[in-house]
Amino acid sequence: MAAKLGVLGEFRPGVERIEEYMDRFTLYCAENGIANNAEAADRRKAIFLTYIGATTYSLLKNLVRPGKPQEKSINDLRDLLKSHFESKKITIAERFIYYKRQQREEGDYSRLPVGTPPVGSQLRLGDYLNTALRDQLVC
C-alpha cells in the first residue's frame, strides 16, 4: 500500500464550512489516487466517515436515524451536514445589519475581515441594489 499524501484532518464546525471541507476532501482523494466514480464510492465514503471526526460522525448518526451513515451516499451525507450547519439567512435581519453598517473615521476597507461576504449579497434587493448601495454610501 502506498503512503498517504497530505493531511486532511477532521471537520471543524465554526472554523470551516462543510463545502470547504468537501473541497479539501476531494483534493485529498485526488492526491491519493482515489477515483471519483461509482466503483470507488464506498471507499471514498469510508474515508470521509473516518476523517470527519467523532463529533461529526455522531451527529451524522443522529441525522440519518434509523439508518446508518454507511447506507447513504457521500452527497446525501454532505447535504445533511450542510442543511444542519448552514442556517438560512433571514432577509429582513440581513437588511437591518446592512443599513446599520457605518464606516468610522478610522475605518477603511483593508480592515474588513477576510471572507466578509459582499455587502448586499444576502439582501435580495434585486434591481434596487444599486440604489440601496448609493443611498448607503451617500447618507
PLY file of the C-alpha trace (Angstrom):
ply
format ascii 1.0
element vertex 139
property float x
property float y
property float z
element edge 138
property int vertex1
property int vertex2
end_header
0.00 0.00 0.00
1.30 3.42 -0.95
1.94 6.09 1.64
-0.78 8.68 2.10
-0.10 12.15 0.78
-1.20 15.21 2.73
-3.24 15.58 5.88
-6.98 16.03 5.72
-7.87 16.43 9.38
-11.34 16.34 10.85
-14.22 18.65 10.04
-14.34 21.58 12.47
-17.72 23.32 12.51
-17.39 27.02 13.20
-13.89 27.06 11.72
-14.77 25.94 8.20
-17.93 25.33 6.21
-18.87 21.82 5.09
-18.44 22.89 1.45
-14.84 23.91 2.17
-14.20 20.59 3.93
-15.68 18.69 0.98
-13.39 20.62 -1.37
-10.40 19.61 0.74
-11.69 16.02 0.88
-11.95 15.90 -2.92
-8.39 17.21 -3.25
-7.16 14.70 -0.68
-8.75 11.82 -2.57
-7.38 13.04 -5.91
-3.87 13.39 -4.48
-4.03 9.88 -3.06
-5.33 8.30 -6.29
-8.86 7.54 -5.06
-11.12 7.79 -8.09
-14.33 9.81 -8.11
-16.52 7.15 -9.72
-19.14 4.56 -8.78
-16.58 1.79 -8.19
-14.67 3.87 -5.62
-17.76 5.43 -3.98
-17.76 3.08 -0.99
-14.05 3.66 -0.39
-14.47 7.46 -0.58
-17.42 7.27 1.82
-15.44 5.13 4.28
-12.54 7.58 4.19
-14.91 10.52 4.61
-16.69 8.94 7.60
-13.34 8.07 9.18
-11.78 11.51 8.77
-14.72 13.77 9.72
-14.09 13.12 13.40
-16.04 11.56 16.25
-18.29 14.54 16.95
-19.43 14.98 13.35
-19.81 11.22 12.88
-22.04 11.07 15.94
-24.08 13.95 14.57
-24.46 12.16 11.22
-25.65 9.03 13.00
-28.37 11.11 14.66
-29.32 12.83 11.39
-29.77 9.56 9.45
-31.60 7.61 12.16
-32.96 4.93 11.99
-30.46 4.19 9.20
-26.68 4.32 9.29
-24.33 6.82 7.66
-22.76 3.97 5.65
-26.11 3.40 3.91
-26.23 6.94 2.48
-24.30 8.32 -0.47
-21.50 10.78 0.20
-23.57 13.51 -1.50
-26.50 12.78 0.82
-24.18 12.98 3.84
-22.77 16.31 2.61
-26.29 17.68 2.08
-27.36 16.58 5.57
-24.37 18.30 7.14
-24.85 21.39 5.02
-28.52 21.75 5.96
-27.61 21.23 9.63
-24.69 23.67 9.85
-25.62 26.40 7.37
-28.60 28.34 8.57
-30.89 30.05 6.11
-30.42 33.81 6.15
-33.41 35.92 7.15
-33.70 38.72 4.62
-35.09 41.37 6.98
-32.34 40.70 9.53
-29.65 40.94 6.83
-31.11 44.25 5.63
-31.10 45.60 9.19
-27.41 44.75 9.58
-26.67 46.30 6.19
-28.47 49.57 6.91
-26.85 49.89 10.37
-23.39 49.49 8.85
-21.32 52.66 9.01
-17.75 53.46 8.10
-16.00 55.03 11.03
-13.41 57.75 10.71
-10.57 55.30 11.38
-12.14 52.54 9.27
-11.25 51.52 5.77
-11.84 48.52 3.53
-8.45 46.98 4.24
-9.53 46.38 7.84
-12.56 44.26 6.89
-12.13 40.64 7.91
-11.07 38.25 5.16
-14.08 36.27 4.00
-16.60 39.02 4.70
-19.46 38.44 2.27
-20.00 41.17 -0.28
-22.18 43.98 1.01
-25.74 43.36 -0.06
-25.22 39.72 -1.08
-27.99 38.41 1.20
-30.39 41.33 0.94
-32.40 40.15 -2.07
-32.77 43.69 -3.31
-32.81 42.77 -6.99
-32.89 45.86 -9.23
-32.97 48.11 -6.16
-29.45 47.02 -5.08
-27.57 49.79 -6.89
-29.86 52.46 -5.45
-29.54 50.97 -1.94
-25.74 50.92 -2.20
-25.66 54.52 -3.42
-28.00 55.67 -0.64
-25.89 53.88 1.98
-22.67 55.48 0.73
-24.10 58.99 0.39
-26.24 59.19 3.50
0 1
1 2
2 3
3 4
4 5
5 6
6 7
7 8
8 9
9 10
10 11
11 12
12 13
13 14
14 15
15 16
16 17
17 18
18 19
19 20
20 21
21 22
22 23
23 24
24 25
25 26
26 27
27 28
28 29
29 30
30 31
31 32
32 33
33 34
34 35
35 36
36 37
37 38
38 39
39 40
40 41
41 42
42 43
43 44
44 45
45 46
46 47
47 48
48 49
49 50
50 51
51 52
52 53
53 54
54 55
55 56
56 57
57 58
58 59
59 60
60 61
61 62
62 63
63 64
64 65
65 66
66 67
67 68
68 69
69 70
70 71
71 72
72 73
73 74
74 75
75 76
76 77
77 78
78 79
79 80
80 81
81 82
82 83
83 84
84 85
85 86
86 87
87 88
88 89
89 90
90 91
91 92
92 93
93 94
94 95
95 96
96 97
97 98
98 99
99 100
100 101
101 102
102 103
103 104
104 105
105 106
106 107
107 108
108 109
109 110
110 111
111 112
112 113
113 114
114 115
115 116
116 117
117 118
118 119
119 120
120 121
121 122
122 123
123 124
124 125
125 126
126 127
127 128
128 129
129 130
130 131
131 132
132 133
133 134
134 135
135 136
136 137
137 138
